Amino acid sequence: MAARSEKMKARLPRGLVDRGADDIRAVEKMVATIREVYELYGFEPADQPLIEYTDALGKFLPDQDRPNEGVFSFQDDDEQWLSLRYDLTAPMARYVAENYERLPKPFRSYRSGWVFRNEKPGPGRFRQFMQFDADTVGTPGVAADAEMAMMMADVMEALGIKRGDYVIRVNNRKVLDGVLEAIGLGGDENAGRRLTVLRAIDKLDKVGADGVRDLLGKGRLDESGDFTKGAGLDEKQISRIEPLLGRSAYTGISNSRSKVRPLVGRDMAEDDILWVENSIGSIENARLSVVDSAVGCAGVDELEQLYHLFEAAGYGPDRIAINTSVVRGLEYYTGPVYEAELLAEIPNEEGKIVRFGSVGGGGRYDGLVSRFRGEPVPATGFSIGVSRLMTALKNLGKLDTSDVIQPVVVLVMDKDTESLGRYQKMVADLRKAKIRTEMYLGGAGMKAQLKYADRRGCPVAVIQGGDERANGEVQLKDLIEGARQAKAIADHAEYKEARPGQVTVKEADIVAEVRKILDAQKADREGE
């Protein structure tokens, strides 16, 4: 007797997530809002493929015979290495370089899509996730960087995140590079130690200033007993870096908008109590730290220019703050960098109150397009982590998709061809009236069909059996009202007699009567 074939096990690969209707609709709603802001700023949509030649993804990937660390790679029939895109910026850079002569400069574009990371998955770390980017290529001045930060602030507020619940933090990689140069960590021979220092600064939110100090020195022992080796800096070197850890430098504003110079003239209610980061203080501290570095001083000058541009446009430290502790893209950025951070305490998917932290960021990357051109091509941009931001917005109640109306269901009582044709005509008439409708296509009876409709959250069921057909009528069952009324009915006999939420109408009046029920349901929702 032949061995019974084994049933294949259905399982989702680690680091990937299945998405249901609610999540898909929430993303579409959020992306539509972001797109409106990008379009308002004059950016145009663009898109590049999910697959690129591996070498086009940049020097930021590991140089290996099989370049499959960090990215998912494979060889084509010409033995060329191809990779799933790691981000949206590198493919955009390739596209601009390939079409440079025909594109307007500056080239202002936005794009959204999936990116892939061949990394060990863990909490909040996925192998596939969505990003939404905006980039300006061809503008060297900090005005383009300022616009990116302002657009990020406008996106946050367009999504319903109020001031005080977010901040766009801005720094400059030249400041960080200048300080590292000043403490003797310049040059290619110190590249590894520089990365260790930057990684330590980047952990400020997680370990605090004392923890960063330990990581800059000999190392840090965490609560679990694990030891992380430090950068090995001495006290003098650490003291030059410490002024950059200014994330706690806040200025309180209470009862008067005129008490703090950065906010003079800003329209604030008299009873507003805001806490904003001290941009002026951050700039002054940075200048002290980079006093003997030309690169660092140039970075501080750019931060000061950015601050004045923000102020002139009405984006004070309550929205965009200069903060020299921001580290982004350890190998990527060449100038201003910015990060959108949620400050509100928000319940996560487990219901625990957490600080979501960064939901997007970017900066200036003048070297990325230049790799293909052999000439300077300045560029700046930012990327929003769509999935992370969507989770935060849903938990804040800013992405409610409960207003989506599920389809009306036409039940199939008789399955002969003539009857199916009548049901299909009802469906077609309702769809022509722009009412979402489906005909039940399963093989179950009436009771199971109604259970299906309830499970789908359908608002109305259309029922026509032999008696109704003979009279040229249909029954319309208001499933929303019926469920509400059924809760107040004591027993099954009373339920059958009451037939809650159900009316009989002429077949010719289906569209008008269904519309009437849907309008009543909408009025009830809006009145709740």
Stockholm file with secondary structure:
# STOCKHOLM 1.0

chainA/1-528         MAARSEKMKARLPRGLVDRGADDIRAVEKMVATIREVYELYGFEPADQPLIEYTDALGKFLPDQDRPNEGVFSFQDDDEQWLSLRYDLTAPMARYVAENYERLPKPFRSYRSGWVFRNEKPGPGRFRQFMQFDADTVGTPGVAADAEMAMMMADVMEALGIKRGDYVIRVNNRKVLDGVLEAIGLGGDENAGRRLTVLRAIDKLDKVGADGVRDLLGKGRLDESGDFTKGAGLDEKQISRIEPLLGRSAYTGISNSRSKVRPLVGRDMAEDDILWVENSIGSIENARLSVVDSAVGCAGVDELEQLYHLFEAAGYGPDRIAINTSVVRGLEYYTGPVYEAELLAEIPNEEGKIVRFGSVGGGGRYDGLVSRFRGEPVPATGFSIGVSRLMTALKNLGKLDTSDVIQPVVVLVMDKDTESLGRYQKMVADLRKAKIRTEMYLGGAGMKAQLKYADRRGCPVAVIQGGDERANGEVQLKDLIEGARQAKAIADHAEYKEARPGQVTVKEADIVAEVRKILDAQKADREGE
#=GR chainA/1-528 SS CCCCCCCCCCCCCTTCCCCCHHHHHHHHHHHHHHHHHHHHTTCEECCCCSEEEGGGGCTTSCCCSSCCSBSCEEECTTCCEEEECSCSHHHHHHHHHHTTTTSCSSEEEEEEEEEECBSCCBTTBCSEEEEEEEEEESCCSHHHHHHHHHHHHHHHHHTTCCTTSEEEEEEEHHHHHHHHHHTTCCSGGGHHHHHHHHHHHHTHHHHHHHHHHHHHTTEEECTTSCEEECCCCCHHHHHHHGGGCCTTCEEEEESCTTSSGGGTTCCCCTTCEEEEECHHHHHHHHHHHTTTCHHHHHHHHHHHHHHHHHHHTTCCTTTEEECTTCCCCTTTCSSEEEEEEEEEEEECTTSCEEEEEEEEEEEECTTTTHHHHSSCCCEEEEEEEHHHHHHHHHHTTCSCCTTCCCCEEECCSCCSHHHHHHHHHHHHHHHHTTCCEEECCSSCCHHHHHHHHHHHTCSEEEECCHHHHHTTEEEEEEHHHHHHHHTTCCSHHHHHHHCTTEEEEEGGGHHHHHHHHHHHHHHHHHHC
#=GC SS_cons         CCCCCCCCCCCCCTTCCCCCHHHHHHHHHHHHHHHHHHHHTTCEECCCCSEEEGGGGCTTSCCCSSCCSBSCEEECTTCCEEEECSCSHHHHHHHHHHTTTTSCSSEEEEEEEEEECBSCCBTTBCSEEEEEEEEEESCCSHHHHHHHHHHHHHHHHHTTCCTTSEEEEEEEHHHHHHHHHHTTCCSGGGHHHHHHHHHHHHTHHHHHHHHHHHHHTTEEECTTSCEEECCCCCHHHHHHHGGGCCTTCEEEEESCTTSSGGGTTCCCCTTCEEEEECHHHHHHHHHHHTTTCHHHHHHHHHHHHHHHHHHHTTCCTTTEEECTTCCCCTTTCSSEEEEEEEEEEEECTTSCEEEEEEEEEEEECTTTTHHHHSSCCCEEEEEEEHHHHHHHHHHTTCSCCTTCCCCEEECCSCCSHHHHHHHHHHHHHHHHTTCCEEECCSSCCHHHHHHHHHHHTCSEEEECCHHHHHTTEEEEEEHHHHHHHHTTCCSHHHHHHHCTTEEEEEGGGHHHHHHHHHHHHHHHHHHC
//
